[in-house]
Amino acid sequence: MATEISRETRSRSEARKEFDSYVQSEAFVSLLDDAISKQFQKFFSSEDFKKMLVATTTSVVSTVVKESVHVSLDEVIWENVMPLKKQIEGLSAQLNKVKMYANENEQYSRRCNIRIFGLPELEDENCYEVVTEFCKTKLGYNLELREIDRTHRVGRLRHGKQRAIIVEFCSYQSKIKVMKCKKISRELQYMSMKI
């Protein structure tokens, strides 16, 4: 039995040496080189390789282009949009200032105005005459036509409702005189209507 084991070990050892020498021989290297070359040629010319190559190339190029475009767009945005944003902020501030001045001017222009509610509305009326007659009869103030710059009804004509009359006086003093007369008169009625 010991002899059998030693023969088996020797034959394995010899087989191993034989295998090692064959693997290192030029014939094996050449055969292996040919086999690998054929497999590489077969793989590189296959449709799977072409698809894989196209997909990988497309992915890499797409990623590089996206990053490049993104960086370029960020630079363009910062260079072009930021000055516009600052300009918009400046214009917004100016607009708010102009609105404030417009409101002040509008308020100042209304300084000489009064609005009279409750005066009956007649067809083809002359608002100048209606206002002067009202001031004379109800307020006891003899308002002259030259004290009125303009006067007219405001709002849409609605059946059964009187529209207010706006009176713009030529001077602030004329407005104050009328307002003082109104304050003295308190509750007024004109043509049986509360004013």
Buried (B, 14 or more C-beta within 10 A) or exposed (E): EEEEEEEEEEEEEEEEEEEEEEEEEEEEEEEEEEEEEEEEEEEEEEEEEEEEEEEEEEEEEEEEEEEEEEEEEEEEEEEEEEEEEEEEEEEEEEEEEEEEEEEEEEEEEEEBBBEBEBBEBEEEEEBBEBBBBBBEEBBEBEBEEEBBEEBEBEEEEEEEEBBBBBBBBBEEEBBEBBEEBBEEEEEBEBEEEEB
